[in-house]
Amino acid sequence: MSERGTVEKFAVGQSVRRLEDPRLLRGFGRYSDDVTLPRQAHAVLVRSPHAHARIQTVEATAAAKIAGVIAVFTGEDLAADSLGNLPSDTTRKRRDGSPAFATPRPALARGRVRHVGDPVALVVAETPEQAADAAEQVTVDYEPLPVVATIAEATRAGAPTVWDEAPDNVAFVWEAGHREAVARAFETAAHVTTLDFVVTRVAAAPLEPRAAVGDYDRRTGRYTLHTGIQAPHGLRSLLADVLRIPQSHLRVVTGDVGGSFGMRSGIYPELVLVLWAAKRLGRPVKWTSSRREGFATDEPGRDNRSTAELALDAEGTFVALRVAIGLNVGAYLTPRSAGPGTNNVGGVAGVYTTPVIHVRTTGVFTNTTPTGPYRGAGRPEATYAIERLIDVAARELGVDPSSCAVAT
């Protein structure tokens, strides 16, 4: 290794000295919340305390009178500006073969909230403290509605619906593999092991909370967004569609990122709001998430309920594998909701030879925060399924799990 810390040759097992640490440890990092622009205002969101409710009225008169408050916006203001909805994924199909329902998700909810933390109003003030004080004075009259929070609740007969357009709460059904061949293999198998398992929902909880600063230049008609993001080019495309502007009119700037684990790779309502408010008010607008907001609104991962079946012959060799995955997509079907349950299920085969495999993933709507990829994005769940099946099958057959795996 050279004195500068770079590698002299590329080879497996060679140590590589880290070069990025001194700058960050000495406080010279530049994260999203470190960005401060001239005349910058601060935003706080009023969020729903209900998992499911109708919005009867939003009263912001008292909030608007608090010192330092610049504006209070609701979903009606966004609609008046013809702002688009956040994107939805309709590439997969429902049970009847029709496209998945494109869930309308405005940056500020109108008419109905569908999960705790759904944003209802945006308060902009001179300081974060003034914005927070004013947000507490915004009064929202809700009519609570029945809630389904889990896959089991949402798929029960007669369950309340998250969306009227999806009366069975099924967002999509996706399949891969050889269904008929797998069914035939199971009919003639010497032994079948069945495993029901739940992979619980997890919160990303990065060290750096999400934050964003939106700016708009009236002279050029161009926007700038400062935010920590894994995929700035993809985000620019999505935001441009929502704002109804050419991509060339938006610049996304990402500095240092204090953790993501997959959570910081998609579009969020707050990113739309700071850009829209910056244009509306003629000054930069900054929003920084609290830790409580993060737990309620950052995309969580996992959250699936599955049944896996392994068919073996008399020698303990795998002959077929069948997996049915129930994927909790939350209240909105985002462009990232289905990925962990569809894109990366190939790992369900593990390192083992299995002649035929069939996987079916059912996306289910619930009154919870929309889910997304998290550390492995479906691969850990797939690996867990096959490895647990081997352990259970070996126990049922009275053999060592390693011998069962070696036979395959």
FIKEZA-488711 format. One record per residue (C-alpha): x, y, z; residue number from 0; residue in three letters. Coordinates in Angstrom, 2 decimals, m for minus. Example, Ala and Ser with C-alpha at 12.3 -4.5 7.8 and 13.67 -1.06 7.14 Angstrom:
<sites>
+---------+---------+---------+-----+-----+
|      px |      py |      pz |   n | res |
+---------+---------+---------+-----+-----+
|   12.30 |   m4.50 |    7.80 |   0 | ALA |
|   13.67 |   m1.06 |    7.14 |   1 | SER |
+---------+---------+---------+-----+-----+
</sites>
This chain:
<sites>
+---------+---------+---------+-----+-----+
|      px |      py |      pz |   n | res |
+---------+---------+---------+-----+-----+
|    0.00 |    0.00 |    0.00 |   0 | MET |
|    1.30 |    3.45 |   m0.87 |   1 | SER |
|    1.76 |    6.26 |    1.63 |   2 | GLU |
|   m1.33 |    7.99 |    0.22 |   3 | ARG |
|   m3.45 |    5.04 |    1.29 |   4 | GLY |
|   m4.40 |    3.69 |   m2.13 |   5 | THR |
|   m3.92 |    0.08 |   m3.12 |   6 | VAL |
|   m0.85 |   m0.81 |   m5.20 |   7 | GLU |
|   m2.60 |   m3.70 |   m6.91 |   8 | LYS |
|   m6.08 |   m5.13 |   m6.97 |   9 | PHE |
|   m6.35 |   m8.47 |   m5.24 |  10 | ALA |
|   m8.72 |  m10.36 |   m2.98 |  11 | VAL |
|   m7.97 |   m9.93 |    0.71 |  12 | GLY |
|   m5.83 |   m6.81 |    0.39 |  13 | GLN |
|   m6.57 |   m4.18 |    3.02 |  14 | SER |
|   m7.75 |   m0.77 |    1.85 |  15 | VAL |
|   m7.17 |    2.17 |    4.14 |  16 | ARG |
|  m10.21 |    4.41 |    4.69 |  17 | ARG |
|   m9.67 |    7.99 |    3.56 |  18 | LEU |
|  m13.01 |    9.60 |    4.39 |  19 | GLU |
|  m12.99 |    9.43 |    8.19 |  20 | ASP |
|  m10.80 |   12.40 |    9.31 |  21 | PRO |
|  m12.97 |   14.99 |    7.58 |  22 | ARG |
|  m16.16 |   13.64 |    9.14 |  23 | LEU |
|  m14.67 |   13.07 |   12.60 |  24 | LEU |
|  m13.38 |   16.66 |   12.69 |  25 | ARG |
|  m16.81 |   18.09 |   11.91 |  26 | GLY |
|  m16.18 |   19.07 |    8.30 |  27 | PHE |
|  m18.96 |   16.95 |    6.84 |  28 | GLY |
|  m21.82 |   18.61 |    4.98 |  29 | ARG |
|  m25.14 |   16.90 |    5.57 |  30 | TYR |
|  m28.57 |   18.06 |    4.42 |  31 | SER |
|  m29.37 |   19.88 |    7.66 |  32 | ASP |
|  m26.05 |   21.74 |    7.43 |  33 | ASP |
|  m27.28 |   23.56 |    4.31 |  34 | VAL |
|  m28.36 |   27.12 |    5.12 |  35 | THR |
|  m29.34 |   29.50 |    2.33 |  36 | LEU |
|  m29.96 |   33.26 |    2.48 |  37 | PRO |
|  m33.51 |   34.19 |    3.56 |  38 | ARG |
|  m34.22 |   30.55 |    4.34 |  39 | GLN |
|  m37.59 |   29.78 |    5.94 |  40 | ALA |
|  m38.42 |   26.67 |    7.97 |  41 | HIS |
|  m41.22 |   24.15 |    7.52 |  42 | ALA |
|  m43.03 |   21.83 |    9.93 |  43 | VAL |
|  m45.70 |   19.36 |    8.92 |  44 | LEU |
|  m49.03 |   18.71 |   10.62 |  45 | VAL |
|  m49.52 |   14.95 |   10.47 |  46 | ARG |
|  m52.43 |   12.64 |   11.05 |  47 | SER |
|  m52.59 |   10.93 |   14.46 |  48 | PRO |
|  m55.06 |    8.44 |   12.96 |  49 | HIS |
|  m54.27 |    5.38 |   10.86 |  50 | ALA |
|  m57.46 |    5.90 |    8.85 |  51 | HIS |
|  m59.86 |    8.83 |    8.90 |  52 | ALA |
|  m61.81 |   11.30 |    6.82 |  53 | ARG |
|  m60.64 |   14.90 |    6.96 |  54 | ILE |
|  m63.68 |   17.02 |    7.74 |  55 | GLN |
|  m62.03 |   20.43 |    8.13 |  56 | THR |
|  m58.58 |   21.98 |    8.52 |  57 | VAL |
|  m58.59 |   25.22 |   10.53 |  58 | GLU |
|  m55.37 |   27.25 |   10.43 |  59 | ALA |
|  m56.53 |   30.75 |   11.43 |  60 | THR |
|  m54.92 |   30.64 |   14.88 |  61 | ALA |
|  m51.69 |   29.21 |   13.48 |  62 | ALA |
|  m51.40 |   31.94 |   10.86 |  63 | ALA |
|  m51.51 |   34.63 |   13.58 |  64 | LYS |
|  m48.47 |   33.33 |   15.46 |  65 | ILE |
|  m45.39 |   35.54 |   15.24 |  66 | ALA |
|  m43.03 |   34.58 |   12.44 |  67 | GLY |
|  m45.50 |   32.46 |   10.51 |  68 | VAL |
|  m45.23 |   33.05 |    6.77 |  69 | ILE |
|  m47.88 |   30.66 |    5.47 |  70 | ALA |
|  m49.96 |   27.59 |    6.25 |  71 | VAL |
|  m50.74 |   25.33 |    3.28 |  72 | PHE |
|  m53.16 |   22.43 |    2.87 |  73 | THR |
|  m53.89 |   19.94 |    0.15 |  74 | GLY |
|  m56.34 |   22.37 |   m1.38 |  75 | GLU |
|  m53.49 |   24.80 |   m2.10 |  76 | ASP |
|  m51.52 |   22.10 |   m3.89 |  77 | LEU |
|  m54.57 |   21.10 |   m5.92 |  78 | ALA |
|  m55.16 |   24.73 |   m6.91 |  79 | ALA |
|  m51.63 |   24.77 |   m8.37 |  80 | ASP |
|  m52.35 |   21.51 |  m10.26 |  81 | SER |
|  m49.50 |   19.73 |   m8.50 |  82 | LEU |
|  m49.25 |   16.06 |   m9.44 |  83 | GLY |
|  m49.51 |   13.07 |   m7.12 |  84 | ASN |
|  m46.50 |   11.11 |   m5.95 |  85 | LEU |
|  m45.89 |    8.21 |   m8.37 |  86 | PRO |
|  m47.41 |    4.77 |   m7.98 |  87 | SER |
|  m46.36 |    1.39 |   m9.41 |  88 | ASP |
|  m48.85 |   m0.14 |  m11.85 |  89 | THR |
|  m46.47 |   m2.49 |  m13.69 |  90 | THR |
|  m47.79 |   m5.55 |  m11.88 |  91 | ARG |
|  m51.28 |   m7.05 |  m12.12 |  92 | LYS |
|  m54.19 |   m7.78 |   m9.83 |  93 | ARG |
|  m55.87 |  m11.17 |   m9.50 |  94 | ARG |
|  m58.18 |  m10.48 |  m12.44 |  95 | ASP |
|  m55.28 |   m9.48 |  m14.69 |  96 | GLY |
|  m55.99 |   m5.75 |  m14.56 |  97 | SER |
|  m53.16 |   m3.32 |  m13.72 |  98 | PRO |
|  m52.44 |   m2.60 |  m10.08 |  99 | ALA |
|  m54.43 |    0.33 |   m8.72 | 100 | PHE |
|  m52.44 |    3.57 |   m9.00 | 101 | ALA |
|  m52.92 |    4.91 |   m5.48 | 102 | THR |
|  m53.35 |    8.71 |   m5.61 | 103 | PRO |
|  m50.94 |   10.21 |   m3.09 | 104 | ARG |
|  m50.84 |   14.01 |   m2.95 | 105 | PRO |
|  m47.99 |   15.59 |   m1.00 | 106 | ALA |
|  m50.63 |   16.83 |    1.47 | 107 | LEU |
|  m53.61 |   14.56 |    2.08 | 108 | ALA |
|  m57.03 |   15.63 |    0.87 | 109 | ARG |
|  m60.28 |   14.10 |    2.04 | 110 | GLY |
|  m58.77 |   11.07 |    3.74 | 111 | ARG |
|  m55.66 |    9.99 |    5.63 | 112 | VAL |
|  m54.56 |    6.38 |    5.42 | 113 | ARG |
|  m51.72 |    5.97 |    7.92 | 114 | HIS |
|  m50.38 |    7.61 |   11.05 | 115 | VAL |
|  m48.08 |   10.41 |    9.92 | 116 | GLY |
|  m49.87 |   11.14 |    6.64 | 117 | ASP |
|  m49.14 |   14.88 |    6.10 | 118 | PRO |
|  m52.19 |   17.16 |    6.23 | 119 | VAL |
|  m50.79 |   20.72 |    6.42 | 120 | ALA |
|  m47.48 |   22.53 |    5.92 | 121 | LEU |
|  m46.53 |   25.41 |    8.22 | 122 | VAL |
|  m43.73 |   27.74 |    7.08 | 123 | VAL |
|  m42.18 |   30.27 |    9.46 | 124 | ALA |
|  m39.02 |   32.29 |   10.04 | 125 | GLU |
|  m37.63 |   29.80 |   12.58 | 126 | THR |
|  m38.15 |   26.08 |   13.27 | 127 | PRO |
|  m39.51 |   26.91 |   16.71 | 128 | GLU |
|  m42.12 |   29.31 |   15.34 | 129 | GLN |
|  m43.18 |   26.75 |   12.75 | 130 | ALA |
|  m43.49 |   24.05 |   15.41 | 131 | ALA |
|  m45.55 |   26.31 |   17.70 | 132 | ASP |
|  m47.87 |   27.21 |   14.84 | 133 | ALA |
|  m48.28 |   23.58 |   13.77 | 134 | ALA |
|  m49.69 |   22.81 |   17.20 | 135 | GLU |
|  m52.38 |   25.44 |   16.60 | 136 | GLN |
|  m53.64 |   23.87 |   13.37 | 137 | VAL |
|  m56.92 |   22.11 |   14.15 | 138 | THR |
|  m57.99 |   19.17 |   12.02 | 139 | VAL |
|  m61.41 |   17.60 |   12.46 | 140 | ASP |
|  m61.17 |   13.88 |   11.70 | 141 | TYR |
|  m63.82 |   11.20 |   11.36 | 142 | GLU |
|  m62.01 |    7.98 |   12.34 | 143 | PRO |
|  m62.53 |    4.98 |   10.05 | 144 | LEU |
|  m61.94 |    1.23 |   10.59 | 145 | PRO |
|  m58.30 |    0.19 |   10.39 | 146 | VAL |
|  m56.39 |   m2.81 |    9.06 | 147 | VAL |
|  m52.79 |   m2.84 |   10.23 | 148 | ALA |
|  m51.53 |   m6.31 |    9.31 | 149 | THR |
|  m51.69 |   m8.69 |    6.37 | 150 | ILE |
|  m53.87 |  m11.06 |    8.40 | 151 | ALA |
|  m56.35 |   m8.30 |    9.22 | 152 | GLU |
|  m56.43 |   m6.91 |    5.68 | 153 | ALA |
|  m57.05 |  m10.27 |    3.98 | 154 | THR |
|  m59.75 |  m11.48 |    6.38 | 155 | ARG |
|  m63.22 |  m11.84 |    4.84 | 156 | ALA |
|  m65.22 |   m8.64 |    5.25 | 157 | GLY |
|  m62.17 |   m6.60 |    6.31 | 158 | ALA |
|  m62.33 |   m2.79 |    6.09 | 159 | PRO |
|  m60.81 |   m1.48 |    2.87 | 160 | THR |
|  m57.87 |    0.88 |    2.62 | 161 | VAL |
|  m58.96 |    1.84 |   m0.90 | 162 | TRP |
|  m62.49 |    1.50 |   m2.27 | 163 | ASP |
|  m60.91 |    0.67 |   m5.63 | 164 | GLU |
|  m59.24 |   m2.40 |   m4.08 | 165 | ALA |
|  m62.09 |   m4.04 |   m2.12 | 166 | PRO |
|  m60.02 |   m7.12 |   m1.25 | 167 | ASP |
|  m57.04 |   m4.96 |   m0.13 | 168 | ASN |
|  m54.87 |   m6.76 |   m2.69 | 169 | VAL |
|  m52.52 |   m4.41 |   m4.51 | 170 | ALA |
|  m51.05 |   m6.95 |   m6.93 | 171 | PHE |
|  m50.30 |  m10.64 |   m7.45 | 172 | VAL |
|  m46.97 |  m11.57 |   m9.05 | 173 | TRP |
|  m45.72 |  m15.04 |   m9.95 | 174 | GLU |
|  m42.49 |  m16.57 |  m11.18 | 175 | ALA |
|  m41.45 |  m20.14 |  m11.92 | 176 | GLY |
|  m43.26 |  m23.30 |  m13.01 | 177 | HIS |
|  m46.54 |  m23.63 |  m11.13 | 178 | ARG |
|  m47.85 |  m26.78 |  m12.84 | 179 | GLU |
|  m44.52 |  m28.62 |  m12.72 | 180 | ALA |
|  m44.15 |  m27.77 |   m9.04 | 181 | VAL |
|  m47.67 |  m29.04 |   m8.30 | 182 | ALA |
|  m46.89 |  m32.37 |  m10.01 | 183 | ARG |
|  m43.63 |  m32.74 |   m8.09 | 184 | ALA |
|  m45.39 |  m32.18 |   m4.79 | 185 | PHE |
|  m48.01 |  m34.83 |   m5.61 | 186 | GLU |
|  m45.34 |  m37.53 |   m5.98 | 187 | THR |
|  m42.85 |  m36.34 |   m3.32 | 188 | ALA |
|  m41.81 |  m38.75 |   m0.57 | 189 | ALA |
|  m41.80 |  m35.96 |    2.00 | 190 | HIS |
|  m43.14 |  m32.40 |    2.16 | 191 | VAL |
|  m42.07 |  m29.81 |    4.71 | 192 | THR |
|  m44.24 |  m26.73 |    5.23 | 193 | THR |
|  m43.14 |  m23.62 |    7.08 | 194 | LEU |
|  m45.24 |  m20.57 |    7.96 | 195 | ASP |
|  m43.16 |  m17.59 |    9.01 | 196 | PHE |
|  m43.36 |  m13.85 |    9.62 | 197 | VAL |
|  m40.58 |  m11.36 |    8.95 | 198 | VAL |
|  m41.44 |   m8.32 |   11.02 | 199 | THR |
|  m41.42 |   m4.70 |    9.92 | 200 | ARG |
|  m38.20 |   m2.84 |   10.69 | 201 | VAL |
|  m37.38 |    0.88 |   10.89 | 202 | ALA |
|  m34.23 |    2.13 |    9.15 | 203 | ALA |
|  m33.44 |    4.72 |   11.87 | 204 | ALA |
|  m30.28 |    6.22 |   10.31 | 205 | PRO |
|  m28.06 |    8.46 |   12.43 | 206 | LEU |
|  m28.95 |   11.44 |   10.23 | 207 | GLU |
|  m32.70 |   12.18 |   10.05 | 208 | PRO |
|  m34.11 |   13.07 |    6.66 | 209 | ARG |
|  m33.86 |   16.74 |    5.74 | 210 | ALA |
|  m34.36 |   18.85 |    2.64 | 211 | ALA |
|  m33.84 |   22.43 |    1.48 | 212 | VAL |
|  m35.76 |   23.61 |   m1.57 | 213 | GLY |
|  m34.86 |   26.70 |   m3.60 | 214 | ASP |
|  m36.33 |   28.34 |   m6.68 | 215 | TYR |
|  m34.72 |   30.90 |   m8.98 | 216 | ASP |
|  m37.39 |   33.15 |  m10.48 | 217 | ARG |
|  m34.97 |   34.49 |  m13.10 | 218 | ARG |
|  m34.23 |   31.10 |  m14.63 | 219 | THR |
|  m37.34 |   29.18 |  m13.56 | 220 | GLY |
|  m35.13 |   26.45 |  m12.12 | 221 | ARG |
|  m35.33 |   24.55 |   m8.83 | 222 | TYR |
|  m32.57 |   23.22 |   m6.57 | 223 | THR |
|  m33.08 |   20.55 |   m3.92 | 224 | LEU |
|  m30.49 |   19.75 |   m1.25 | 225 | HIS |
|  m31.19 |   16.38 |    0.35 | 226 | THR |
|  m29.48 |   13.11 |    1.25 | 227 | GLY |
|  m30.48 |   10.55 |   m1.35 | 228 | ILE |
|  m29.06 |    7.33 |   m2.79 | 229 | GLN |
|  m30.36 |    7.93 |   m6.32 | 230 | ALA |
|  m30.37 |   11.66 |   m7.16 | 231 | PRO |
|  m30.97 |   11.20 |  m10.88 | 232 | HIS |
|  m33.96 |    8.93 |  m10.35 | 233 | GLY |
|  m35.34 |   11.32 |   m7.75 | 234 | LEU |
|  m35.00 |   14.24 |  m10.15 | 235 | ARG |
|  m37.09 |   12.39 |  m12.71 | 236 | SER |
|  m39.85 |   11.59 |  m10.20 | 237 | LEU |
|  m39.94 |   15.11 |   m8.75 | 238 | LEU |
|  m40.07 |   16.69 |  m12.20 | 239 | ALA |
|  m43.16 |   14.65 |  m13.00 | 240 | ASP |
|  m44.90 |   15.73 |   m9.78 | 241 | VAL |
|  m43.97 |   19.40 |  m10.28 | 242 | LEU |
|  m44.86 |   19.14 |  m13.98 | 243 | ARG |
|  m41.54 |   20.60 |  m15.13 | 244 | ILE |
|  m38.73 |   19.42 |  m17.43 | 245 | PRO |
|  m35.98 |   17.50 |  m15.64 | 246 | GLN |
|  m33.52 |   20.11 |  m16.86 | 247 | SER |
|  m35.25 |   22.66 |  m14.61 | 248 | HIS |
|  m34.40 |   20.75 |  m11.42 | 249 | LEU |
|  m31.05 |   20.10 |   m9.78 | 250 | ARG |
|  m30.74 |   17.59 |   m6.93 | 251 | VAL |
|  m27.68 |   18.06 |   m4.72 | 252 | VAL |
|  m26.57 |   15.36 |   m2.29 | 253 | THR |
|  m23.75 |   15.93 |    0.16 | 254 | GLY |
|  m22.73 |   13.55 |    2.90 | 255 | ASP |
|  m25.39 |   11.01 |    3.87 | 256 | VAL |
|  m25.64 |    9.80 |    7.45 | 257 | GLY |
|  m27.07 |    6.39 |    6.71 | 258 | GLY |
|  m29.85 |    5.13 |    4.49 | 259 | SER |
|  m30.02 |    1.32 |    4.29 | 260 | PHE |
|  m32.40 |    1.69 |    1.33 | 261 | GLY |
|  m34.78 |    4.14 |    2.98 | 262 | MET |
|  m33.23 |    7.16 |    1.23 | 263 | ARG |
|  m33.67 |    6.00 |   m2.34 | 264 | SER |
|  m37.20 |    7.14 |   m3.19 | 265 | GLY |
|  m39.50 |   10.14 |   m3.32 | 266 | ILE |
|  m41.18 |   11.56 |   m0.21 | 267 | TYR |
|  m43.91 |   14.20 |    0.19 | 268 | PRO |
|  m41.57 |   16.56 |    2.04 | 269 | GLU |
|  m39.23 |   16.81 |   m0.96 | 270 | LEU |
|  m42.08 |   17.94 |   m3.16 | 271 | VAL |
|  m43.33 |   20.39 |   m0.53 | 272 | LEU |
|  m40.10 |   22.30 |    0.08 | 273 | VAL |
|  m39.65 |   22.84 |   m3.66 | 274 | LEU |
|  m43.25 |   23.88 |   m4.23 | 275 | TRP |
|  m43.26 |   26.18 |   m1.17 | 276 | ALA |
|  m39.96 |   27.77 |   m2.23 | 277 | ALA |
|  m41.50 |   28.84 |   m5.52 | 278 | LYS |
|  m44.76 |   29.90 |   m3.90 | 279 | ARG |
|  m43.04 |   32.05 |   m1.25 | 280 | LEU |
|  m40.08 |   33.28 |   m3.27 | 281 | GLY |
|  m37.50 |   32.10 |   m0.73 | 282 | ARG |
|  m35.73 |   28.85 |    0.23 | 283 | PRO |
|  m37.62 |   26.47 |    2.51 | 284 | VAL |
|  m35.99 |   23.94 |    4.82 | 285 | LYS |
|  m37.51 |   20.91 |    6.54 | 286 | TRP |
|  m35.77 |   18.56 |    8.97 | 287 | THR |
|  m37.40 |   15.43 |   10.34 | 288 | SER |
|  m37.62 |   14.77 |   14.04 | 289 | SER |
|  m36.79 |   11.28 |   15.24 | 290 | ARG |
|  m40.49 |   10.72 |   16.00 | 291 | ARG |
|  m41.40 |   11.73 |   12.44 | 292 | GLU |
|  m38.75 |    9.39 |   11.12 | 293 | GLY |
|  m40.22 |    6.37 |   12.88 | 294 | PHE |
|  m43.68 |    7.28 |   11.57 | 295 | ALA |
|  m42.88 |    8.25 |    7.98 | 296 | THR |
|  m39.49 |    6.91 |    6.82 | 297 | ASP |
|  m40.12 |    3.89 |    4.60 | 298 | GLU |
|  m39.80 |    0.76 |    6.79 | 299 | PRO |
|  m38.69 |   m2.57 |    5.41 | 300 | GLY |
|  m39.56 |   m6.28 |    5.47 | 301 | ARG |
|  m43.07 |   m6.91 |    6.88 | 302 | ASP |
|  m44.14 |  m10.08 |    5.14 | 303 | ASN |
|  m46.07 |  m13.20 |    6.07 | 304 | ARG |
|  m45.20 |  m16.26 |    4.02 | 305 | SER |
|  m45.67 |  m19.99 |    3.54 | 306 | THR |
|  m42.80 |  m22.02 |    2.12 | 307 | ALA |
|  m43.01 |  m25.69 |    1.10 | 308 | GLU |
|  m40.15 |  m28.02 |    0.25 | 309 | LEU |
|  m40.69 |  m31.36 |   m1.52 | 310 | ALA |
|  m38.04 |  m34.08 |   m1.12 | 311 | LEU |
|  m37.55 |  m37.60 |   m2.48 | 312 | ASP |
|  m36.83 |  m40.69 |   m0.38 | 313 | ALA |
|  m33.10 |  m39.86 |   m0.24 | 314 | GLU |
|  m33.75 |  m36.35 |    1.07 | 315 | GLY |
|  m32.94 |  m34.62 |   m2.21 | 316 | THR |
|  m34.91 |  m31.52 |   m3.14 | 317 | PHE |
|  m37.43 |  m32.05 |   m5.94 | 318 | VAL |
|  m39.49 |  m28.84 |   m5.74 | 319 | ALA |
|  m39.91 |  m25.60 |   m3.82 | 320 | LEU |
|  m43.05 |  m23.49 |   m3.51 | 321 | ARG |
|  m43.26 |  m20.12 |   m1.72 | 322 | VAL |
|  m46.28 |  m17.86 |   m1.19 | 323 | ALA |
|  m45.29 |  m14.41 |    0.06 | 324 | ILE |
|  m47.69 |  m11.91 |    1.58 | 325 | GLY |
|  m46.07 |   m8.47 |    1.28 | 326 | LEU |
|  m47.39 |   m5.55 |    3.32 | 327 | ASN |
|  m47.03 |   m2.55 |    0.99 | 328 | VAL |
|  m48.67 |   m0.13 |    3.43 | 329 | GLY |
|  m51.22 |    2.51 |    2.50 | 330 | ALA |
|  m49.74 |    3.52 |   m0.87 | 331 | TYR |
|  m48.24 |    1.44 |   m3.67 | 332 | LEU |
|  m45.02 |    3.34 |   m4.31 | 333 | THR |
|  m42.48 |    2.60 |   m7.09 | 334 | PRO |
|  m40.40 |    0.78 |   m4.46 | 335 | ARG |
|  m43.05 |   m1.17 |   m2.51 | 336 | SER |
|  m43.08 |   m4.34 |   m4.61 | 337 | ALA |
|  m39.35 |   m4.65 |   m5.23 | 338 | GLY |
|  m38.31 |   m6.63 |   m2.13 | 339 | PRO |
|  m41.01 |   m9.23 |   m2.78 | 340 | GLY |
|  m40.48 |   m9.59 |   m6.52 | 341 | THR |
|  m37.09 |   m8.42 |   m7.79 | 342 | ASN |
|  m34.90 |  m10.41 |   m5.43 | 343 | ASN |
|  m36.79 |  m13.66 |   m4.78 | 344 | VAL |
|  m34.28 |  m15.57 |   m6.88 | 345 | GLY |
|  m32.32 |  m16.02 |   m3.68 | 346 | GLY |
|  m35.00 |  m18.37 |   m2.40 | 347 | VAL |
|  m33.17 |  m21.20 |   m4.20 | 348 | ALA |
|  m30.04 |  m20.49 |   m2.18 | 349 | GLY |
|  m26.98 |  m22.45 |   m3.26 | 350 | VAL |
|  m28.99 |  m25.63 |   m3.67 | 351 | TYR |
|  m30.10 |  m27.47 |   m6.79 | 352 | THR |
|  m33.87 |  m27.58 |   m6.97 | 353 | THR |
|  m35.41 |  m28.83 |  m10.24 | 354 | PRO |
|  m38.57 |  m26.71 |  m10.18 | 355 | VAL |
|  m39.59 |  m23.65 |   m8.16 | 356 | ILE |
|  m42.67 |  m21.46 |   m8.02 | 357 | HIS |
|  m43.03 |  m18.17 |   m6.12 | 358 | VAL |
|  m46.20 |  m16.11 |   m5.72 | 359 | ARG |
|  m46.08 |  m12.67 |   m4.10 | 360 | THR |
|  m49.27 |  m10.91 |   m3.05 | 361 | THR |
|  m48.99 |   m7.22 |   m2.22 | 362 | GLY |
|  m51.47 |   m6.19 |    0.46 | 363 | VAL |
|  m52.71 |   m2.71 |    1.36 | 364 | PHE |
|  m52.82 |   m1.80 |    5.07 | 365 | THR |
|  m53.23 |    1.41 |    7.06 | 366 | ASN |
|  m49.50 |    1.66 |    7.71 | 367 | THR |
|  m46.54 |    3.62 |    6.37 | 368 | THR |
|  m45.65 |    2.52 |    2.82 | 369 | PRO |
|  m42.80 |    0.02 |    2.83 | 370 | THR |
|  m39.67 |   m0.08 |    0.71 | 371 | GLY |
|  m36.31 |   m1.83 |    0.39 | 372 | PRO |
|  m34.16 |   m2.29 |    3.48 | 373 | TYR |
|  m30.67 |   m3.83 |    3.69 | 374 | ARG |
|  m30.79 |   m6.60 |    1.12 | 375 | GLY |
|  m34.18 |   m5.63 |   m0.29 | 376 | ALA |
|  m35.78 |   m9.08 |   m0.14 | 377 | GLY |
|  m32.63 |  m11.21 |   m0.29 | 378 | ARG |
|  m32.40 |  m11.87 |    3.48 | 379 | PRO |
|  m36.04 |  m12.99 |    3.56 | 380 | GLU |
|  m35.45 |  m15.36 |    0.65 | 381 | ALA |
|  m32.34 |  m16.83 |    2.27 | 382 | THR |
|  m34.16 |  m17.20 |    5.58 | 383 | TYR |
|  m36.95 |  m19.18 |    3.89 | 384 | ALA |
|  m34.75 |  m21.84 |    2.31 | 385 | ILE |
|  m32.37 |  m22.21 |    5.25 | 386 | GLU |
|  m35.21 |  m22.58 |    7.76 | 387 | ARG |
|  m36.93 |  m25.08 |    5.48 | 388 | LEU |
|  m33.79 |  m27.21 |    5.43 | 389 | ILE |
|  m33.54 |  m27.16 |    9.22 | 390 | ASP |
|  m37.19 |  m28.10 |    9.68 | 391 | VAL |
|  m37.09 |  m30.79 |    6.99 | 392 | ALA |
|  m33.99 |  m32.33 |    8.55 | 393 | ALA |
|  m35.64 |  m32.39 |   11.96 | 394 | ARG |
|  m38.73 |  m34.07 |   10.53 | 395 | GLU |
|  m36.60 |  m36.68 |    8.73 | 396 | LEU |
|  m34.34 |  m37.24 |   11.72 | 397 | GLY |
|  m31.13 |  m36.30 |    9.91 | 398 | VAL |
|  m28.49 |  m33.62 |   10.27 | 399 | ASP |
|  m29.36 |  m30.43 |    8.34 | 400 | PRO |
|  m25.96 |  m30.44 |    6.63 | 401 | SER |
|  m26.54 |  m33.92 |    5.22 | 402 | SER |
|  m29.88 |  m32.79 |    3.81 | 403 | CYS |
|  m28.18 |  m29.83 |    2.14 | 404 | ALA |
|  m25.27 |  m31.91 |    0.85 | 405 | VAL |
|  m27.68 |  m34.37 |   m0.75 | 406 | ALA |
|  m28.93 |  m31.51 |   m2.87 | 407 | THR |
+---------+---------+---------+-----+-----+
</sites>
